[in-house]
């Protein structure tokens, strides 16, 4: 019997994942990664994940399923590898995706190590994505529910990890998952999905950067592309490329954030057409292909989690960096966000957007 360590966040998705795996004959061990306490993020509850109340929900489901359950305290590692990177990236004028860092450094690194210690063959999560084996090569594919597909945040797994990962919900729709939970009496069957970033439950990223970074955000100048001062901003962290609302600038036509300049603490504003890029450079690329590409690749790319896909040509450069040329200009290419490459429903790989051009 194969043994699997199931990451249980306390939500309905991971709970049903554990149920399905047990039903399929796996020996399951449930666990929750304690990443912070409510007091650490300045809240007493809310729609987060991995909080103290979520631990109790996960424990209840594990008890109902009759499987062992553990809580692993990774709060120090989470603060360093996820929250710390979040603060540094925002202060550097980039817009990070900490959920991807959490998958990379926590769920599919630390949790894998723990699984080996426990003698487990697999780690399983409640992500909506699929893993297939084609000619002995494991592939990461989009989830069947296009409204919940999470393949975008999973590209850092790497090929080796795919062979030891299970996504039981990959072929299901969210409505089916809730139905299974309700039929089996799970207390979280109708529990709302997690919202925003788990350690920023109120959605105020700037306040979180100030709190975790321990320093106030200095005001600076809004400027146009020629350097003309248009007004004052309230801290570079409060703005991201493509933003229109909340600028407080009067102009004849709408202005958008086109660029942040952390060195001079300036934010460049421009017109809607100024947001368009013909291409971008992407760094720290992880490929999930059997062979790392050395020649240009035709594919499609997502430049934000719920964004559209753009047809493009990817040209490999040195040091895990690629140049991407869009078939048609892309809007609001944002440094710090992830670019994930697809061929139909298969993830080819992904990396971090360095800059658009």
Residue pairs with C-beta under 8 A, 6 or more apart in sequence:
1 25
1 26
1 27
2 25
2 26
2 27
2 121
2 122
3 26
3 27
3 28
3 29
3 118
3 119
3 120
3 121
3 122
4 21
4 26
4 27
4 28
4 29
4 120
4 121
4 122
4 123
4 124
4 166
5 29
5 31
5 111
5 114
5 115
5 118
5 120
5 122
5 123
5 124
6 14
6 17
6 18
6 21
6 28
6 29
6 30
6 31
6 67
6 123
6 124
6 125
7 14
7 31
7 32
7 33
7 107
7 111
7 123
7 124
7 125
7 126
8 14
8 15
8 18
8 30
8 31
8 32
8 58
8 61
8 62
8 69
9 32
9 49
9 50
9 54
9 58
9 126
9 194
10 32
10 49
10 50
10 51
10 53
10 54
10 55
10 56
10 57
10 58
10 188
10 191
11 49
11 54
11 57
11 126
11 188
11 191
11 193
11 194
12 177
12 178
12 181
12 186
12 188
12 189
12 190
12 191
13 126
13 127
13 128
13 169
13 177
14 58
14 125
14 126
15 57
15 58
15 61
15 126
15 181
15 186
15 188
16 126
16 168
16 169
16 177
16 180
16 181
16 186
17 124
17 125
17 126
17 166
17 167
17 168
17 169
18 28
18 30
18 61
18 62
18 65
18 67
18 124
19 61
19 65
19 180
19 181
19 184
19 186
20 168
20 169
20 180
21 28
21 124
21 166
21 168
22 28
22 65
22 67
24 168
26 122
28 65
28 67
29 67
29 68
29 69
29 70
29 118
29 120
30 58
30 61
30 62
30 65
30 67
30 68
30 69
30 70
31 69
31 70
31 71
31 72
31 111
31 114
32 50
32 54
32 55
32 58
32 59
32 69
32 70
32 71
32 72
33 50
33 72
33 74
33 78
33 106
33 107
33 110
33 111
34 50
34 55
34 71
34 72
34 73
34 74
34 75
35 50
35 74
35 75
35 78
35 82
35 102
35 106
35 198
35 199
36 50
36 51
36 75
36 78
36 79
36 198
36 199
37 51
37 52
37 75
38 44
38 45
38 51
38 52
40 75
40 199
41 48
41 198
41 199
41 200
41 201
41 208
42 202
42 211
43 201
43 202
45 51
45 53
46 195
46 201
46 202
47 192
47 193
47 194
47 195
47 201
48 54
48 194
48 195
48 198
48 199
48 201
49 194
49 198
50 198
51 198
55 71
57 187
57 188
57 191
58 69
59 69
60 187
61 186
61 187
61 188
62 68
62 69
63 69
64 184
64 185
64 186
72 110
72 111
72 114
74 106
74 110
77 105
77 106
77 110
78 102
78 106
79 212
81 101
81 105
81 106
82 98
82 101
82 102
82 105
82 106
82 199
83 98
83 199
83 212
84 212
85 96
85 98
85 101
86 96
86 98
86 101
86 197
86 208
86 209
86 212
87 209
87 212
87 213
89 95
89 96
89 336
90 96
90 205
90 209
90 237
91 209
91 213
91 236
91 237
91 262
92 262
92 336
93 236
93 260
93 261
93 262
93 335
94 260
94 334
94 335
94 336
95 240
95 241
95 334
95 335
95 336
95 337
96 336
96 337
97 153
97 305
97 336
97 337
97 338
98 197
98 199
99 153
99 197
100 153
100 155
100 156
100 338
103 153
103 154
103 156
103 157
104 156
107 123
107 125
108 123
108 156
108 157
108 161
108 165
111 123
112 123
112 161
112 164
115 122
115 123
115 164
121 164
122 164
122 165
122 166
123 164
123 165
123 166
124 165
124 166
124 167
124 168
125 165
125 167
126 167
126 168
126 169
127 143
127 150
127 153
127 154
127 167
127 169
127 170
128 143
128 144
128 145
128 148
128 149
128 150
128 167
128 169
128 170
128 172
128 174
129 140
129 141
129 142
129 143
129 149
129 150
129 151
129 154
129 167
129 170
130 140
130 141
130 142
130 143
130 144
130 167
130 170
130 171
131 138
131 139
131 140
131 141
131 162
131 165
131 166
131 167
131 170
132 138
132 139
132 141
133 139
137 159
137 290
138 159
138 162
138 163
139 162
139 288
139 346
139 347
140 151
140 154
140 155
140 157
140 162
140 288
140 346
140 347
141 151
141 170
141 345
141 346
141 347
142 149
142 151
142 342
142 345
142 347
143 149
143 150
143 151
143 167
143 169
143 170
143 171
144 170
144 171
144 172
144 173
145 172
145 173
145 174
147 174
148 173
148 174
151 340
151 342
151 347
152 302
152 305
152 338
152 340
152 350
153 305
153 338
154 347
155 286
155 288
155 338
155 340
155 347
155 349
155 350
156 286
156 350
157 165
157 286
157 288
158 286
158 288
159 288
159 289
159 290
162 288
169 177
178 189
178 190
181 188
181 189
182 189
182 190
195 201
195 203
196 202
196 203
197 205
197 208
199 208
200 208
205 237
205 238
206 217
206 234
206 235
206 237
206 238
209 217
209 237
210 216
210 217
216 235
217 234
217 235
217 236
217 237
217 238
218 235
218 265
219 232
219 233
219 234
219 235
220 232
220 233
220 235
220 236
220 264
220 265
220 266
220 267
221 229
221 230
221 231
221 232
221 233
221 265
221 266
221 267
222 229
222 230
222 231
222 232
222 233
222 247
222 249
222 266
222 267
222 268
222 269
223 229
223 230
223 266
223 267
223 268
223 269
224 230
224 268
224 269
224 270
225 258
225 268
225 270
225 274
230 249
230 251
230 255
230 269
231 247
231 248
231 249
233 239
233 247
233 267
236 260
236 262
236 265
236 267
238 246
239 247
239 257
239 260
239 267
240 257
240 260
240 334
241 257
241 258
241 259
241 260
241 275
241 332
241 333
241 334
241 335
242 256
242 257
242 275
242 331
242 332
242 334
243 256
243 257
244 254
244 255
244 256
244 257
247 255
247 257
247 269
249 255
249 269
253 271
254 271
254 272
255 269
255 270
255 271
256 269
256 270
256 271
256 272
256 274
256 275
256 332
257 267
257 268
257 269
258 268
258 269
258 270
258 274
258 275
259 267
259 268
260 266
260 267
260 268
261 267
261 268
275 331
275 332
276 329
276 330
276 331
277 326
277 329
277 330
277 331
277 333
277 356
277 357
278 325
278 326
278 329
278 357
279 312
279 323
279 324
279 325
279 326
279 356
279 357
280 303
280 323
280 324
280 326
280 330
280 333
280 339
280 353
280 354
280 355
280 356
280 357
281 317
281 321
281 322
281 323
281 324
281 353
281 354
281 355
281 357
282 321
282 322
282 323
282 324
282 339
282 350
282 351
282 352
282 353
282 354
283 319
283 320
283 321
283 351
283 352
283 354
284 320
284 321
284 351
284 352
285 320
285 321
285 322
285 349
285 350
285 351
286 320
286 349
286 350
286 351
287 293
287 348
287 349
288 347
288 348
288 349
289 348
289 349
292 316
293 314
293 316
294 316
295 316
296 313
296 314
296 315
296 316
297 313
297 314
297 316
297 341
297 348
298 311
298 312
298 313
298 314
299 311
299 312
299 314
299 341
299 342
299 343
299 348
300 309
300 310
300 311
300 312
300 341
300 342
300 343
301 309
301 310
301 312
301 314
301 324
301 326
301 339
301 340
301 341
301 342
302 308
302 309
302 310
302 339
302 340
302 342
303 310
303 330
303 332
303 333
303 334
303 337
303 338
303 339
303 353
304 334
304 337
309 342
310 326
310 327
310 328
310 330
311 326
311 327
311 328
312 324
312 325
312 326
312 327
313 324
313 325
313 327
314 322
314 323
314 324
314 341
315 322
315 323
315 324
315 325
316 322
317 323
320 351
321 351
321 354
322 351
324 339
330 356
333 353
333 355
333 356
334 353
335 353
335 354
335 355
335 356
336 352
336 353
337 352
337 353
338 350
338 351
338 352
338 353
339 350
339 351
339 352
339 353
340 347
340 349
340 350
341 347
341 348
341 349
341 350
342 348
